[in-house]
Amino acid sequence: MLTCVGVGVALVHVTAPGLKIDGVTVMLLAVAVVPWLGDLVRSIDVPGLGRIEFREMQRQLDAVQRTADAALLGDGPQGGAGDGRAAWDAVRELAAEYTKVRDELPPSAARTHRMDQIFARLVRATQRVREFDAKTPLCSQDAGLRLAAYARLYALPEPELLGTLVDVVTAEPLAFNQYWGLRVIGRNVEEMGAEHVPLGVVRRLEEFRSRMPHDSDRGQLADRVLTEFGGG
């Protein structure tokens, strides 16, 4: 099933108007062939992405799929409904739905999948709010609103909020929120440029990484961000 998804997304990526064959396409094709090549080839060099280890990729397929699910749903602030009460109501409803799913379903792959779907819908919904003050929900005590802020910043990075974002994410009590928050940090660092990130922000990320289990998905995400600064 995952192989079909990888091939299908790669084909869409190539055939859609305005798109071209690039590192993303190659990565998706690599995902598609991992089940067959993983035992034969250890790695592949992808233009623009560097060397990808097949065995490591195989352990991270779920994370890749989760990211793709969210990224491919974004349509920009001009898509769908405009800003206003209706757009904000949609965001709040999704935030409430996320909280309900967390509270009512036991921890499981099924619950994580449901929450991933909600995050992907938040990526789209938050972009429809043109005047989105991300800092307010980012600092909210409501986990659903924090997730909405992560979704907005995942789609439309705001490097000026990086310091606040790192403070919130490194103190985030919910693993699911923290997972996506770390991905948002990575996107904002790329947007800002690692050389422009204050040293204090880097140090907070390093301290956070030191508290995470070595083989955890969130620890690995922190490693990826720190690699941008020559650390990790």
VODO-531445 format. One record per atom (N, C-alpha, C, CB): residue in one letter; x, y, z. Coordinates in steps of 0.05 Angstrom, whole numbers, plus 5000, padded with zeros to 4 digits. Glycine has a CB too. Layout:
N
AXYZ...
// end
This chain:
232
M501749765000M500050005000M501750255000M498150005024L503850265017L505550495019L507050534993L507550465042T507850304980T509250324955T507450464934T510050044945C504950384933C503050504914C502750804920C500350374916V502650874946V502451154953V504851314944V502051184983G507251194948G509751324940G509851374910G512051164949V509151164894V509151194865V507051394856V508750924852G504651374868G502451544860G503051834865G499951474875V504151894889V504852174896V507052274878V505652204925A508952104871A511152184853A510052254826A513251964851L508152094816L506952144790L505452414790L505151914781V503952454811V502452714813V504452944814V500752714839H506652904829H508553114831H509853184804H510753034851V510052984787V511353024761V509353144741V512452774750T506853034741T504953104720T503353364726T503052884716A503253444752A501753684758A502953924744A501653734789P501354114735P502354354721P504354514739P500054534713G506554594726G508454754741G510454604757G507054944757L510154344761L511954194777L514054054759L510453984793K516353994771K518453864756K519653644772K520554074748I521253474759I522653264773I524753394791I523853054754D524753334816D526753444835D527253254857D525753714846G528553354878G529153184900G526753054914G530753334921V524553204915V522153094927V521152854912V519953314928T521052874885T520152654869T521952414873T520152734839V524552454872V526452234876V526052104903V529352334872M525652274924M525252164950M522751984951M525052384971L520552084939L518151924939L518451664924L515852084927L519851664902L520451424887L522151234904L521751484860A524051354919A525751194936A524051054957A527951364949V522151204968V520351084988V518950844976V518351294998A518150874950A516650664937A518250404934A515650754911V520850434930V522450194924V523950084948V524350254902V523750224971V525150134995V524649845002V524450315018P522049755001P521649475008P523249274992P518749415006W523949344967W525449154951W528449204951W524449164922L529249464952L532149534951L533449544978L532449784936G531849564999G532949605025G535049405034G530849605045D534749155025D536648945033D538948925013D535248685034L538749074991L540849044970L542649294969L539648994943V541449534972V542849784970V542649934996V541849954946R544850035006R544850155033R543950445032R547550145045S544550595010S543950875009S543750964980S545951035024I542651214977I542451344951I542951634954I539651284937D544251764935D544752044935D542452184920D547452124923V540952364934V538752504922V539452794918V536152474940P539252894893P539953174888P538353364906P539453244859G539853534920G538453734937G537853634965G536053824924L537953364969L537353254995L539653105008L534953064993G541753044992G544052905003G543652605002G544552995031R545152465019R545052175020R542852075038R547752065029I541151895028I538951775043I539651485048I536251805028E539751405073E540251135081E537650975079E541451115109F537550765063F535150605060F534150495086F535550385040R535950385102R535050255127R533950465146R537450115140E535150705147E534150915164E531451015153E536151155166M531251035126M528751125114M526450935121M529051145084Q527150675121Q525050475126Q523850515154Q526150195123R525650605173R524650645200R523050905203R527050655220Q523351075182Q522051335184Q519751375164Q524051555180L518851155152L516751175132L514251305143L516050895121D513451235167D511051355178D511351655180D510451235205A513651745189A514052035192A513952175165A516752095206V515152055144V515152165118V512252195108V516852005098Q510751975111Q507951975102Q506352185117Q506651705106R506752215143R505252415158R505852695148R505952385188T508352745143T509053015133T507853065106T512153045131A507952865088A506852905061A503852945063A507452655044D502452805080D499552835083D498853125089D498552645104A500353245107A499753515116A500653715094A501153585142A503053685083A504053885064A502353895039A506953815058L501553665029L500053655004L497253765006L499953374994L496253805030L493553915034L493554215035L492353805059G495854345040G495854635042G495154765015G498554735052D493654985016D492855114991D493255414992D490055054984G494655515013G495255805014G492855965023G496055894987P493456215033P491256385044P489256465023P492456625057Q489856444997Q487956534977Q485956314971Q489356614952G486456054979G484755834972G482255814990G486255574972G480055724979G477655674995G476555935006G478255485017A475355905030A474056145043A476156345051A472356055066G475356595052G477156805061G477156815092G476357075050D478557025102D478657055131D475957145141D480857265139G475657155168G473157235179G472157025199G471057275158R469757065209R468656895229R468456605220R465856995237A467556555196A467256275187A469956125186A466056275159A472056265177A474656135176A475756065204A476656315161W475356265222W476256215249W474555995263W476156475266D472055995257D470255785269D471155515260D467355835261A471955485235A472955225225A475455145240A473555245195V477255335245V479755265260V479055185288V481655515260R477255325301R476555255329R475154985330R474755475341E473554925311E472154665310E474154435308E470154655287L476154475291L478254265288L479954245313L480054325263A480554465326A482054455351A480454305372A482654745360A477854355373A476154215393A475953915386A473354335393E475853855360E475753575352E478253425360E475353555321Y480553555357Y483153435365Y483053375395Y485453625358T482153565411T482053525440T480253295447T481153775454K477953275433K476053055438K477252785431K473453105422V478552775408V479852515400V481952435421V481152545372R483552625430R485652555450R484352455476R487352815456D482152585484D480952515509D479352255508D479152735518E478152195485E476251965484E477451705474E473952045467L479651725458L480751485447L483351405462L481451515417P483751145467P486151065480P488551095462P485950765490P490951125473P493351145456P493550905437P495851175473S493850955411S494050745392S494850865365S491350585390A495550685346A496150775319A493650905306A497150545301A491250805313A488850915302A488351195312A486450735309R488851245337R488551515348R490551705335R488851515379T493051615332T495051785320T494251855291T497851645320H493251655277H492351705250H490151915249H491451445236R488151895267R486052085268R487152365274R483952015290M489052385292M490152645299M491752765276M491852625324D493152585261D494652675237D492752795217D496252445225Q490452665214Q488452765195Q487453045203Q486152575192I487053075229I486153335239I488253545234I485453325269F490753475239F492953665235F493053755205F495653545243A492753555187A492753615159A490553805151A492553365142R488153765163R485953945158R486454225170R483353835170L487854235192L488554495204L490554645187L489754455232V492354495173V494254625155V492654785134V496054415141R490554665123R488854795103R487155015116R487054595089A485954955138A484055145150A485355405160A482555015173T487755375172T489055615183T490055795161T491355525201Q490655685138Q491555855116Q489256025105Q492655685094R486855945111R484556105101R483956355118R482055935100V485356365141V485156605158V487456785151V485156525189R486856995137R489057165127R490457315150R487957365107E488857415169E490057555191E490257365215E488257805199F492157185213F492456985234F494757065253F493056705221D494057125277D496057205298D496956945311D494857405319A499056825300A499856555309A500856555338A502056455291K501856785348K503056785375K500956735396K504457055380T498556835392T496456795413T495756505417T494056955406P494956355396P494356075400P496855915407P493055955376L499155995398L501655855404L502155845434L504055985389C501456065447C501956075476C499456005493C502756365484S497455885479S494955815493S495355565510S492755765472Q493655545531Q493555305548Q491955085534Q492455365575D490555145513D488954955498D490654815478D486555105484A490954545481A492654385463A491754405434A492754095472G489154415430G488054425403G488854685389G485154395403L488754915404L489555165392L492555175387L488655395411R494155055405R497055045400R497554895374R498454915424L496154665371L496454515346L495754675322L494854255348A493654845324A492855015302A495155205295A490255175309A496455315316A498655495311A500955345297A499655625337Y501555105306Y503654945293Y502954905264Y504054675307A500354845258A499454785231A499855035213A496554705230R499155265224R499455515208R502455565203R498255755224L504155535223L506955595219L508355375203L508355625246Y507155145202Y508254925185Y507855005156Y506854655192A505455115150A504855185122A506055455115A501855205118L505955645133L506955915128L508856005150L504556125125P511355935148P513355995169P513456295175P516055895162E513856355201E514356625210E516856625227E511856735227P519156665214P521756645228P521956825253P523956705210E520557055252E520657235275E519457115300E519157495268L517956905298L516756765321L518456525330L513956675315L520856495318L522356245324L523056215353L524956245308G523856435366G524556415395G522256325412G525556685405T519956455407T517456375422T516756085415T515156565415L516956015390L516255745381L517955535395L516555715350V520555585396V522355395410V521655375439V525255475406D521155595452D520355585481D517855415485D519855875491V515855455468V513355305471V513755015465V511155425452V515054955443V515354675434V517054515454V516554655406T519254625463T520954475482T519654425509T523554625486A517654585515A516154545540A513454415535A515654815554E512854345510E510254225502E509853955517E510154185472P507553935532P507153685548P506053455532P505253745570L505053505507L503853295491L505753205469L501153385479A506252945468A508152835448A507352895420A508452535452F504752865414F503852915386F504353205378F500852845384N503553385396N503953675390N506953735387N502853845413Q508553615404Q511353665404Q512653555378Q512753535428Y511753325369Y512653215343Y512353415321Y511152955337W509953525318W509453715296W510753985302W506453755292G510954055327G512354305334G515254295326G512154355364L516554065329L519354045321L519654065290L520553775331R517653945276R517753975247R517354265239R515553795234V515654405253V515254695248V517854845253V512954805265I519254785274I521754915280I523754875257I523054805306G523854625247G525654575224G524954735200G525554275217R522454765194R521654925170R522255215174R518654885165N521855315199N522455595204N525455655204N521255685230V527055465213V529955505212V530855515183V531455265227E529755335166E530455345137E529655605125E529055115123E527355705132E526355965121E528156195130E523456015130M528956185155M530556405167M533456385159M530356405197G534456145156G537356105151G538756055178G538556345137A540055835181A541355755206A543155965217A542755495203E544556115199E546456315207E545156545221E548056415183H542556585218H541156805230H539756735256H539156925211V539856485264V538456395288V540156475313V537956085288P538956605332P540456685356P541656445371P538656845375L544056485382L545456275396L543756165419L548156365406G542356335432G540656245455G538556045446G539356485468V537456085422V535455895412V536755625407V534156005386V539155625395V540655375390V541155235416V543255435375R541955385436R542655255462R540155125475R543855465481R537855255472R535355135483R534654885468R533055345480L535154875442L534654625427L536654405435L534854685397E539054475440E541054285449E540354165476E543854405449E539454345494E538654245521E536254065519E537954485539F534354135502F532053965497F532953695487F530054095478R534753695467R535653435455R536953265476R537553495432S538353385495S539753225515S537853075534S541553405532R535353165535R533353045552R531652825538R531453245563M532052805511M530452615496M531852345492M529752735469P530352125493P531651865487P532951875460P529551635489H535251735458H536851755434H535251665409H539351585437D533651445412D532351335388D529451425385D532451035390S528651635399S525851725397S525451885371S525051895421D523051885360D522552035336D522952335341D519751985326R522152435364R522552715370R525452785374R520952795395G526952605385G529852645388G531252665361G531152425404Q530352485342Q531452495315Q530752745300Q530552245300L528252845305L527553095293L529253325303L524553155298A529753325329A531553535341A534353515329A531653505372D535253265325D537853225312D537953355285D538552925310R535853325269R535753435242R535953735243R533253345228V534553855262V534754145264V537554235272V532654255285L538654095292L541354175302L543454135281L542054015326T543053945263T544953905241T545154155224T544053665223E543054315222E543154565207E545254755219E540454695206F545854725244F547754895258F550554765260F546754985285G550754525248G553254385250G553454215275G555554565250G551154165289G551054005313G549453755308G549854165337G548253645330G546553405327G548053155334G545453395300
// end
